Amino acid sequence: MKKSIRARFDAVLEDVLAELPPRIHELIDQVPLHVEDYPSAEVIKSTGVSRRDELCGLFTGIPLTEHSVLHSGQLPNVVTIYREGILAAARDDFGRVGYDSLFEEIRVTVLHELAHHHGLDEEELDAMGY
């Protein structure tokens, strides 16, 4: 990925994070947010996506609604967002990525994955527009 694209993405991510309410920042403090260019081959295989730019984000861990003392010793929950997937989702019909569409895709992806941390599934998120 070109450095200028990465720098632009990271700058928009910072804008998104700056506009999120304090409660979301508390969640991000509890569930680390990682940014990667694209998912690993293992993640692609386990999620069933066919291209590495198809996946925008991934929650890894045990949702709070399922967590118990039996899960002590498990790796911590993590939210990962993928630049290539978000950029692909933000592209218009001419292949351009505008600030507003990139901002919205990043925002929706971060909130979507944090919602998985709280136990919401894909159907519930779809019904809410995420």
LUMTORLUM-677896 format. One record per atom (N, C-alpha, C): z, y, x; residue number from 1; residue in three letters. Coordinates in Angstrom, 1 decimal, always signed. Layout:
BEGIN
+--------+--------+--------+-----+-----+
:     up :  north :   east :   k :   r :
+--------+--------+--------+-----+-----+
:      Z :      Y :      X : NUM : ala :
...
+--------+--------+--------+-----+-----+
***
This chain:
BEGIN
+--------+--------+--------+-----+-----+
:     up :  north :   east :   k :   r :
+--------+--------+--------+-----+-----+
:   +0.0 :   -1.2 :   +0.9 :   1 : met :
:   +0.0 :   +0.0 :   +0.0 :   1 : met :
:   +0.0 :   +1.2 :   +0.9 :   1 : met :
:   -0.8 :   +2.2 :   +0.6 :   2 : lys :
:   -0.9 :   +3.4 :   +1.4 :   2 : lys :
:   +0.4 :   +4.1 :   +1.3 :   2 : lys :
:   +0.8 :   +4.7 :   +2.5 :   3 : lys :
:   +2.0 :   +5.4 :   +2.6 :   3 : lys :
:   +2.1 :   +6.6 :   +1.6 :   3 : lys :
:   +1.0 :   +7.3 :   +1.3 :   4 : ser :
:   +1.1 :   +8.4 :   +0.4 :   4 : ser :
:   +1.4 :   +8.0 :   -1.0 :   4 : ser :
:   +0.8 :   +6.8 :   -1.4 :   5 : ile :
:   +1.1 :   +6.2 :   -2.7 :   5 : ile :
:   +2.6 :   +5.8 :   -2.8 :   5 : ile :
:   +3.1 :   +5.2 :   -1.8 :   6 : arg :
:   +4.5 :   +4.8 :   -1.8 :   6 : arg :
:   +5.4 :   +6.0 :   -1.8 :   6 : arg :
:   +5.1 :   +7.1 :   -1.1 :   7 : ala :
:   +5.9 :   +8.3 :   -1.1 :   7 : ala :
:   +5.9 :   +8.9 :   -2.4 :   7 : ala :
:   +4.7 :   +9.0 :   -3.1 :   8 : arg :
:   +4.6 :   +9.5 :   -4.4 :   8 : arg :
:   +5.4 :   +8.7 :   -5.4 :   8 : arg :
:   +5.3 :   +7.4 :   -5.4 :   9 : phe :
:   +6.0 :   +6.5 :   -6.3 :   9 : phe :
:   +7.5 :   +6.8 :   -6.1 :   9 : phe :
:   +7.9 :   +6.8 :   -4.8 :  10 : asp :
:   +9.4 :   +7.0 :   -4.6 :  10 : asp :
:   +9.9 :   +8.3 :   -5.0 :  10 : asp :
:   +9.0 :   +9.4 :   -4.9 :  11 : ala :
:   +9.4 :  +10.7 :   -5.4 :  11 : ala :
:   +9.6 :  +10.7 :   -6.9 :  11 : ala :
:   +8.7 :  +10.0 :   -7.6 :  12 : val :
:   +8.7 :   +9.9 :   -9.1 :  12 : val :
:  +10.0 :   +9.1 :   -9.5 :  12 : val :
:  +10.2 :   +8.0 :   -8.7 :  13 : leu :
:  +11.4 :   +7.2 :   -9.0 :  13 : leu :
:  +12.7 :   +8.1 :   -8.9 :  13 : leu :
:  +12.7 :   +8.9 :   -7.9 :  14 : glu :
:  +13.9 :   +9.8 :   -7.7 :  14 : glu :
:  +14.0 :  +10.8 :   -8.9 :  14 : glu :
:  +12.9 :  +11.3 :   -9.4 :  15 : asp :
:  +12.9 :  +12.1 :  -10.6 :  15 : asp :
:  +13.4 :  +11.4 :  -11.8 :  15 : asp :
:  +13.0 :  +10.1 :  -12.0 :  16 : val :
:  +13.4 :   +9.3 :  -13.1 :  16 : val :
:  +14.9 :   +9.2 :  -13.0 :  16 : val :
:  +15.4 :   +8.8 :  -11.8 :  17 : leu :
:  +16.8 :   +8.5 :  -11.7 :  17 : leu :
:  +17.6 :   +9.8 :  -11.9 :  17 : leu :
:  +17.1 :  +10.9 :  -11.5 :  18 : ala :
:  +17.8 :  +12.2 :  -11.6 :  18 : ala :
:  +18.0 :  +12.6 :  -13.1 :  18 : ala :
:  +17.1 :  +12.1 :  -14.0 :  19 : glu :
:  +17.1 :  +12.5 :  -15.4 :  19 : glu :
:  +17.8 :  +11.4 :  -16.2 :  19 : glu :
:  +18.2 :  +10.3 :  -15.7 :  20 : leu :
:  +19.0 :   +9.3 :  -16.4 :  20 : leu :
:  +20.4 :   +9.8 :  -16.7 :  20 : leu :
:  +20.9 :   +9.4 :  -17.8 :  21 : pro :
:  +22.3 :   +9.9 :  -18.1 :  21 : pro :
:  +23.3 :   +9.2 :  -17.2 :  21 : pro :
:  +24.5 :   +9.8 :  -17.1 :  22 : pro :
:  +25.5 :   +9.3 :  -16.2 :  22 : pro :
:  +25.9 :   +7.8 :  -16.4 :  22 : pro :
:  +25.9 :   +7.4 :  -17.6 :  23 : arg :
:  +26.2 :   +6.0 :  -17.9 :  23 : arg :
:  +25.2 :   +5.0 :  -17.3 :  23 : arg :
:  +23.9 :   +5.4 :  -17.2 :  24 : ile :
:  +22.9 :   +4.5 :  -16.6 :  24 : ile :
:  +23.2 :   +4.5 :  -15.1 :  24 : ile :
:  +23.6 :   +5.6 :  -14.5 :  25 : his :
:  +24.0 :   +5.7 :  -13.1 :  25 : his :
:  +25.1 :   +4.7 :  -12.8 :  25 : his :
:  +26.1 :   +4.7 :  -13.7 :  26 : glu :
:  +27.2 :   +3.7 :  -13.5 :  26 : glu :
:  +26.7 :   +2.3 :  -13.5 :  26 : glu :
:  +25.7 :   +2.0 :  -14.4 :  27 : leu :
:  +25.2 :   +0.6 :  -14.4 :  27 : leu :
:  +24.4 :   +0.3 :  -13.1 :  27 : leu :
:  +23.7 :   +1.3 :  -12.6 :  28 : ile :
:  +22.9 :   +1.1 :  -11.4 :  28 : ile :
:  +23.9 :   +0.9 :  -10.2 :  28 : ile :
:  +25.1 :   +1.5 :  -10.3 :  29 : asp :
:  +26.1 :   +1.3 :   -9.3 :  29 : asp :
:  +26.6 :   -0.2 :   -9.3 :  29 : asp :
:  +26.6 :   -0.8 :  -10.5 :  30 : gln :
:  +27.1 :   -2.1 :  -10.7 :  30 : gln :
:  +26.1 :   -3.2 :  -10.5 :  30 : gln :
:  +24.8 :   -2.8 :  -10.8 :  31 : val :
:  +23.7 :   -3.7 :  -10.6 :  31 : val :
:  +22.7 :   -3.0 :   -9.7 :  31 : val :
:  +22.6 :   -3.5 :   -8.4 :  32 : pro :
:  +21.7 :   -2.8 :   -7.5 :  32 : pro :
:  +20.3 :   -2.8 :   -7.9 :  32 : pro :
:  +19.6 :   -1.7 :   -7.7 :  33 : leu :
:  +18.2 :   -1.5 :   -8.0 :  33 : leu :
:  +17.4 :   -1.6 :   -6.7 :  33 : leu :
:  +16.6 :   -2.6 :   -6.6 :  34 : his :
:  +15.7 :   -2.8 :   -5.5 :  34 : his :
:  +14.3 :   -2.4 :   -5.8 :  34 : his :
:  +13.5 :   -1.9 :   -4.9 :  35 : val :
:  +12.1 :   -1.6 :   -5.1 :  35 : val :
:  +11.3 :   -2.3 :   -4.1 :  35 : val :
:  +10.4 :   -3.1 :   -4.6 :  36 : glu :
:   +9.5 :   -3.8 :   -3.7 :  36 : glu :
:   +8.0 :   -3.5 :   -4.1 :  36 : glu :
:   +7.1 :   -3.7 :   -3.2 :  37 : asp :
:   +5.7 :   -3.4 :   -3.5 :  37 : asp :
:   +5.2 :   -4.4 :   -4.5 :  37 : asp :
:   +5.5 :   -5.7 :   -4.4 :  38 : tyr :
:   +5.0 :   -6.7 :   -5.3 :  38 : tyr :
:   +5.9 :   -7.9 :   -5.2 :  38 : tyr :
:   +5.9 :   -8.8 :   -6.3 :  39 : pro :
:   +6.8 :   -9.9 :   -6.3 :  39 : pro :
:   +6.3 :  -11.0 :   -5.2 :  39 : pro :
:   +7.3 :  -11.8 :   -4.8 :  40 : ser :
:   +7.0 :  -12.8 :   -3.8 :  40 : ser :
:   +6.2 :  -13.9 :   -4.5 :  40 : ser :
:   +5.6 :  -14.8 :   -3.8 :  41 : ala :
:   +4.8 :  -16.0 :   -4.3 :  41 : ala :
:   +5.8 :  -16.8 :   -5.2 :  41 : ala :
:   +7.0 :  -16.9 :   -4.7 :  42 : glu :
:   +8.0 :  -17.7 :   -5.5 :  42 : glu :
:   +8.3 :  -17.1 :   -6.9 :  42 : glu :
:   +8.4 :  -15.8 :   -6.9 :  43 : val :
:   +8.7 :  -15.1 :   -8.2 :  43 : val :
:   +7.5 :  -15.2 :   -9.1 :  43 : val :
:   +6.3 :  -15.0 :   -8.5 :  44 : ile :
:   +5.1 :  -15.1 :   -9.3 :  44 : ile :
:   +5.0 :  -16.5 :  -10.0 :  44 : ile :
:   +5.3 :  -17.5 :   -9.2 :  45 : lys :
:   +5.3 :  -18.9 :   -9.7 :  45 : lys :
:   +6.3 :  -19.1 :  -10.8 :  45 : lys :
:   +7.5 :  -18.6 :  -10.5 :  46 : ser :
:   +8.6 :  -18.9 :  -11.5 :  46 : ser :
:   +8.5 :  -18.1 :  -12.8 :  46 : ser :
:   +7.8 :  -16.9 :  -12.7 :  47 : thr :
:   +7.7 :  -16.1 :  -13.9 :  47 : thr :
:   +6.4 :  -16.4 :  -14.7 :  47 : thr :
:   +5.4 :  -17.1 :  -14.0 :  48 : gly :
:   +4.2 :  -17.5 :  -14.7 :  48 : gly :
:   +3.1 :  -16.4 :  -14.7 :  48 : gly :
:   +3.4 :  -15.3 :  -14.0 :  49 : val :
:   +2.3 :  -14.3 :  -14.0 :  49 : val :
:   +1.2 :  -14.8 :  -13.2 :  49 : val :
:   +0.0 :  -14.3 :  -13.4 :  50 : ser :
:   -1.2 :  -14.7 :  -12.7 :  50 : ser :
:   -1.6 :  -13.8 :  -11.5 :  50 : ser :
:   -1.2 :  -12.6 :  -11.6 :  51 : arg :
:   -1.5 :  -11.6 :  -10.5 :  51 : arg :
:   -0.2 :  -10.9 :  -10.1 :  51 : arg :
:   -0.2 :  -10.5 :   -8.8 :  52 : arg :
:   +1.0 :   -9.8 :   -8.3 :  52 : arg :
:   +1.2 :   -8.4 :   -8.9 :  52 : arg :
:   +0.2 :   -7.8 :   -9.5 :  53 : asp :
:   +0.3 :   -6.5 :  -10.1 :  53 : asp :
:   +0.6 :   -6.6 :  -11.6 :  53 : asp :
:   +0.9 :   -7.8 :  -12.1 :  54 : glu :
:   +1.2 :   -8.0 :  -13.5 :  54 : glu :
:   +2.7 :   -7.7 :  -13.8 :  54 : glu :
:   +3.5 :   -7.9 :  -12.9 :  55 : leu :
:   +5.0 :   -7.8 :  -13.1 :  55 : leu :
:   +5.5 :   -6.5 :  -12.7 :  55 : leu :
:   +6.2 :   -5.8 :  -13.6 :  56 : cys :
:   +6.7 :   -4.4 :  -13.3 :  56 : cys :
:   +8.2 :   -4.5 :  -12.8 :  56 : cys :
:   +8.9 :   -5.5 :  -13.3 :  57 : gly :
:  +10.3 :   -5.6 :  -12.9 :  57 : gly :
:  +10.9 :   -6.9 :  -13.2 :  57 : gly :
:  +12.1 :   -7.2 :  -12.6 :  58 : leu :
:  +12.7 :   -8.5 :  -12.8 :  58 : leu :
:  +14.2 :   -8.3 :  -12.7 :  58 : leu :
:  +14.9 :   -8.8 :  -13.7 :  59 : phe :
:  +16.4 :   -8.9 :  -13.6 :  59 : phe :
:  +16.7 :  -10.3 :  -13.1 :  59 : phe :
:  +17.5 :  -10.4 :  -12.1 :  60 : thr :
:  +18.0 :  -11.7 :  -11.5 :  60 : thr :
:  +19.5 :  -11.7 :  -11.6 :  60 : thr :
:  +20.0 :  -12.8 :  -12.2 :  61 : gly :
:  +21.4 :  -13.0 :  -12.3 :  61 : gly :
:  +21.8 :  -13.5 :  -13.7 :  61 : gly :
:  +23.0 :  -13.3 :  -14.0 :  62 : ile :
:  +23.6 :  -13.8 :  -15.2 :  62 : ile :
:  +23.9 :  -12.6 :  -16.1 :  62 : ile :
:  +23.3 :  -12.5 :  -17.3 :  63 : pro :
:  +23.6 :  -11.4 :  -18.2 :  63 : pro :
:  +25.1 :  -11.4 :  -18.5 :  63 : pro :
:  +25.6 :  -10.2 :  -18.8 :  64 : leu :
:  +27.0 :  -10.0 :  -19.1 :  64 : leu :
:  +27.5 :  -10.8 :  -20.3 :  64 : leu :
:  +26.6 :  -11.0 :  -21.2 :  65 : thr :
:  +26.9 :  -11.8 :  -22.4 :  65 : thr :
:  +27.1 :  -13.3 :  -22.1 :  65 : thr :
:  +26.7 :  -13.7 :  -21.0 :  66 : glu :
:  +26.8 :  -15.1 :  -20.6 :  66 : glu :
:  +27.8 :  -15.3 :  -19.4 :  66 : glu :
:  +28.2 :  -14.3 :  -18.9 :  67 : his :
:  +29.1 :  -14.4 :  -17.7 :  67 : his :
:  +30.5 :  -14.8 :  -18.0 :  67 : his :
:  +31.0 :  -15.7 :  -17.2 :  68 : ser :
:  +32.4 :  -16.2 :  -17.4 :  68 : ser :
:  +33.0 :  -16.5 :  -16.0 :  68 : ser :
:  +34.3 :  -16.8 :  -16.0 :  69 : val :
:  +34.9 :  -17.2 :  -14.8 :  69 : val :
:  +34.3 :  -18.4 :  -14.1 :  69 : val :
:  +33.6 :  -19.2 :  -14.8 :  70 : leu :
:  +32.9 :  -20.3 :  -14.2 :  70 : leu :
:  +31.7 :  -19.8 :  -13.3 :  70 : leu :
:  +31.3 :  -18.6 :  -13.4 :  71 : his :
:  +30.3 :  -18.1 :  -12.5 :  71 : his :
:  +30.7 :  -17.4 :  -11.3 :  71 : his :
:  +32.0 :  -17.5 :  -11.0 :  72 : ser :
:  +32.5 :  -16.9 :   -9.7 :  72 : ser :
:  +31.8 :  -17.5 :   -8.5 :  72 : ser :
:  +31.6 :  -16.7 :   -7.5 :  73 : gly :
:  +30.9 :  -17.2 :   -6.4 :  73 : gly :
:  +29.4 :  -17.2 :   -6.4 :  73 : gly :
:  +28.8 :  -16.7 :   -7.6 :  74 : gln :
:  +27.4 :  -16.5 :   -7.7 :  74 : gln :
:  +26.9 :  -15.3 :   -7.1 :  74 : gln :
:  +25.7 :  -15.2 :   -6.7 :  75 : leu :
:  +25.1 :  -14.0 :   -6.1 :  75 : leu :
:  +25.2 :  -12.9 :   -7.2 :  75 : leu :
:  +25.3 :  -11.7 :   -6.8 :  76 : pro :
:  +25.4 :  -10.6 :   -7.7 :  76 : pro :
:  +24.1 :  -10.4 :   -8.5 :  76 : pro :
:  +24.2 :   -9.8 :   -9.7 :  77 : asn :
:  +23.0 :   -9.4 :  -10.5 :  77 : asn :
:  +22.2 :   -8.3 :   -9.7 :  77 : asn :
:  +20.9 :   -8.4 :   -9.9 :  78 : val :
:  +20.0 :   -7.4 :   -9.2 :  78 : val :
:  +18.9 :   -7.1 :  -10.1 :  78 : val :
:  +18.5 :   -5.8 :  -10.1 :  79 : val :
:  +17.3 :   -5.4 :  -10.8 :  79 : val :
:  +16.3 :   -5.0 :   -9.7 :  79 : val :
:  +15.1 :   -5.6 :   -9.8 :  80 : thr :
:  +14.0 :   -5.3 :   -8.9 :  80 : thr :
:  +12.8 :   -4.7 :   -9.7 :  80 : thr :
:  +12.3 :   -3.6 :   -9.2 :  81 : ile :
:  +11.1 :   -3.1 :   -9.8 :  81 : ile :
:  +10.0 :   -3.2 :   -8.7 :  81 : ile :
:   +8.7 :   -3.4 :   -9.2 :  82 : tyr :
:   +7.6 :   -3.7 :   -8.4 :  82 : tyr :
:   +6.6 :   -2.5 :   -8.5 :  82 : tyr :
:   +6.3 :   -1.9 :   -7.3 :  83 : arg :
:   +5.4 :   -0.7 :   -7.3 :  83 : arg :
:   +4.0 :   -1.1 :   -7.9 :  83 : arg :
:   +3.4 :   -2.1 :   -7.4 :  84 : glu :
:   +2.1 :   -2.5 :   -7.8 :  84 : glu :
:   +2.0 :   -2.7 :   -9.3 :  84 : glu :
:   +2.9 :   -3.4 :   -9.9 :  85 : gly :
:   +2.9 :   -3.7 :  -11.3 :  85 : gly :
:   +3.0 :   -2.4 :  -12.1 :  85 : gly :
:   +3.9 :   -1.5 :  -11.7 :  86 : ile :
:   +4.2 :   -0.3 :  -12.4 :  86 : ile :
:   +3.0 :   +0.6 :  -12.3 :  86 : ile :
:   +2.4 :   +0.7 :  -11.1 :  87 : leu :
:   +1.2 :   +1.5 :  -10.9 :  87 : leu :
:   +0.0 :   +1.0 :  -11.8 :  87 : leu :
:   -0.1 :   -0.3 :  -11.8 :  88 : ala :
:   -1.2 :   -0.9 :  -12.7 :  88 : ala :
:   -1.0 :   -0.6 :  -14.1 :  88 : ala :
:   +0.3 :   -0.6 :  -14.6 :  89 : ala :
:   +0.6 :   -0.3 :  -16.0 :  89 : ala :
:   +0.4 :   +1.1 :  -16.3 :  89 : ala :
:   +0.6 :   +2.0 :  -15.3 :  90 : ala :
:   +0.5 :   +3.4 :  -15.5 :  90 : ala :
:   -1.0 :   +4.0 :  -15.4 :  90 : ala :
:   -1.9 :   +3.2 :  -15.0 :  91 : arg :
:   -3.3 :   +3.6 :  -14.8 :  91 : arg :
:   -4.0 :   +3.9 :  -16.1 :  91 : arg :
:   -4.8 :   +4.9 :  -16.1 :  92 : asp :
:   -5.5 :   +5.2 :  -17.3 :  92 : asp :
:   -6.8 :   +4.5 :  -17.3 :  92 : asp :
:   -7.7 :   +4.7 :  -18.2 :  93 : asp :
:   -9.0 :   +4.0 :  -18.3 :  93 : asp :
:   -9.9 :   +4.3 :  -17.1 :  93 : asp :
:   -9.6 :   +5.3 :  -16.4 :  94 : phe :
:  -10.5 :   +5.7 :  -15.2 :  94 : phe :
:   -9.8 :   +5.3 :  -13.9 :  94 : phe :
:   -8.7 :   +4.5 :  -14.0 :  95 : gly :
:   -8.0 :   +4.1 :  -12.8 :  95 : gly :
:   -7.1 :   +5.1 :  -12.2 :  95 : gly :
:   -6.9 :   +6.2 :  -12.9 :  96 : arg :
:   -6.0 :   +7.3 :  -12.3 :  96 : arg :
:   -4.6 :   +7.0 :  -12.8 :  96 : arg :
:   -3.6 :   +7.5 :  -12.0 :  97 : val :
:   -2.2 :   +7.4 :  -12.3 :  97 : val :
:   -1.6 :   +8.8 :  -12.3 :  97 : val :
:   -1.4 :   +9.3 :  -13.5 :  98 : gly :
:   -0.8 :  +10.6 :  -13.6 :  98 : gly :
:   +0.7 :  +10.6 :  -13.5 :  98 : gly :
:   +1.3 :  +11.8 :  -13.2 :  99 : tyr :
:   +2.7 :  +11.9 :  -13.0 :  99 : tyr :
:   +3.5 :  +11.4 :  -14.3 :  99 : tyr :
:   +3.1 :  +11.9 :  -15.4 : 100 : asp :
:   +3.8 :  +11.5 :  -16.7 : 100 : asp :
:   +3.7 :  +10.0 :  -17.0 : 100 : asp :
:   +2.6 :   +9.4 :  -16.8 : 101 : ser :
:   +2.5 :   +8.0 :  -17.1 : 101 : ser :
:   +3.3 :   +7.2 :  -16.1 : 101 : ser :
:   +3.3 :   +7.6 :  -14.8 : 102 : leu :
:   +4.1 :   +6.9 :  -13.8 : 102 : leu :
:   +5.6 :   +7.0 :  -14.1 : 102 : leu :
:   +6.0 :   +8.3 :  -14.4 : 103 : phe :
:   +7.4 :   +8.5 :  -14.7 : 103 : phe :
:   +7.8 :   +7.6 :  -15.9 : 103 : phe :
:   +7.0 :   +7.6 :  -16.9 : 104 : glu :
:   +7.4 :   +6.8 :  -18.1 : 104 : glu :
:   +7.5 :   +5.3 :  -17.8 : 104 : glu :
:   +6.5 :   +4.8 :  -17.0 : 105 : glu :
:   +6.5 :   +3.3 :  -16.7 : 105 : glu :
:   +7.7 :   +3.0 :  -15.8 : 105 : glu :
:   +8.1 :   +3.8 :  -14.9 : 106 : ile :
:   +9.2 :   +3.6 :  -14.1 : 106 : ile :
:  +10.5 :   +3.6 :  -15.0 : 106 : ile :
:  +10.6 :   +4.6 :  -15.8 : 107 : arg :
:  +11.8 :   +4.8 :  -16.7 : 107 : arg :
:  +11.9 :   +3.6 :  -17.6 : 107 : arg :
:  +10.9 :   +3.2 :  -18.2 : 108 : val :
:  +10.9 :   +2.0 :  -19.1 : 108 : val :
:  +11.3 :   +0.7 :  -18.4 : 108 : val :
:  +10.7 :   +0.6 :  -17.2 : 109 : thr :
:  +11.0 :   -0.7 :  -16.4 : 109 : thr :
:  +12.4 :   -0.7 :  -16.0 : 109 : thr :
:  +13.0 :   +0.4 :  -15.5 : 110 : val :
:  +14.4 :   +0.4 :  -15.1 : 110 : val :
:  +15.3 :   +0.1 :  -16.3 : 110 : val :
:  +15.1 :   +0.8 :  -17.4 : 111 : leu :
:  +15.9 :   +0.6 :  -18.6 : 111 : leu :
:  +15.7 :   -0.8 :  -19.1 : 111 : leu :
:  +14.5 :   -1.4 :  -19.1 : 112 : his :
:  +14.2 :   -2.7 :  -19.6 : 112 : his :
:  +15.0 :   -3.8 :  -18.8 : 112 : his :
:  +15.0 :   -3.7 :  -17.5 : 113 : glu :
:  +15.7 :   -4.6 :  -16.7 : 113 : glu :
:  +17.2 :   -4.5 :  -16.8 : 113 : glu :
:  +17.7 :   -3.3 :  -16.9 : 114 : leu :
:  +19.1 :   -3.1 :  -17.1 : 114 : leu :
:  +19.6 :   -3.7 :  -18.4 : 114 : leu :
:  +18.7 :   -3.6 :  -19.4 : 115 : ala :
:  +19.0 :   -4.2 :  -20.7 : 115 : ala :
:  +19.2 :   -5.7 :  -20.6 : 115 : ala :
:  +18.4 :   -6.3 :  -19.8 : 116 : his :
:  +18.5 :   -7.8 :  -19.5 : 116 : his :
:  +19.9 :   -8.1 :  -19.0 : 116 : his :
:  +20.4 :   -7.2 :  -18.1 : 117 : his :
:  +21.7 :   -7.4 :  -17.5 : 117 : his :
:  +22.8 :   -7.4 :  -18.6 : 117 : his :
:  +22.5 :   -6.7 :  -19.7 : 118 : his :
:  +23.4 :   -6.6 :  -20.8 : 118 : his :
:  +23.2 :   -7.7 :  -21.9 : 118 : his :
:  +22.2 :   -8.6 :  -21.6 : 119 : gly :
:  +22.0 :   -9.7 :  -22.5 : 119 : gly :
:  +20.9 :   -9.6 :  -23.5 : 119 : gly :
:  +20.1 :   -8.5 :  -23.5 : 120 : leu :
:  +19.0 :   -8.4 :  -24.4 : 120 : leu :
:  +17.9 :   -9.2 :  -24.0 : 120 : leu :
:  +17.2 :   -9.9 :  -24.9 : 121 : asp :
:  +16.1 :  -10.7 :  -24.5 : 121 : asp :
:  +14.8 :   -9.9 :  -24.8 : 121 : asp :
:  +13.6 :  -10.5 :  -24.5 : 122 : glu :
:  +12.3 :   -9.8 :  -24.6 : 122 : glu :
:  +12.0 :   -9.4 :  -26.1 : 122 : glu :
:  +12.3 :  -10.3 :  -27.0 : 123 : glu :
:  +12.1 :   -9.9 :  -28.4 : 123 : glu :
:  +12.9 :   -8.7 :  -28.9 : 123 : glu :
:  +14.1 :   -8.7 :  -28.5 : 124 : glu :
:  +15.0 :   -7.5 :  -28.8 : 124 : glu :
:  +14.5 :   -6.2 :  -28.2 : 124 : glu :
:  +14.0 :   -6.3 :  -26.9 : 125 : leu :
:  +13.5 :   -5.2 :  -26.2 : 125 : leu :
:  +12.2 :   -4.7 :  -26.8 : 125 : leu :
:  +11.3 :   -5.7 :  -27.2 : 126 : asp :
:  +10.1 :   -5.3 :  -27.8 : 126 : asp :
:  +10.3 :   -4.5 :  -29.1 : 126 : asp :
:  +11.3 :   -5.0 :  -29.9 : 127 : ala :
:  +11.6 :   -4.3 :  -31.2 : 127 : ala :
:  +12.1 :   -2.9 :  -30.9 : 127 : ala :
:  +12.7 :   -2.7 :  -29.8 : 128 : met :
:  +13.2 :   -1.3 :  -29.4 : 128 : met :
:  +12.2 :   -0.5 :  -28.7 : 128 : met :
:  +11.0 :   -1.1 :  -28.4 : 129 : gly :
:  +10.0 :   -0.3 :  -27.7 : 129 : gly :
:  +10.0 :   -0.4 :  -26.2 : 129 : gly :
:  +10.8 :   -1.4 :  -25.7 : 130 : tyr :
:  +10.9 :   -1.5 :  -24.2 : 130 : tyr :
:  +10.3 :   -2.8 :  -23.8 : 130 : tyr :
+--------+--------+--------+-----+-----+
***
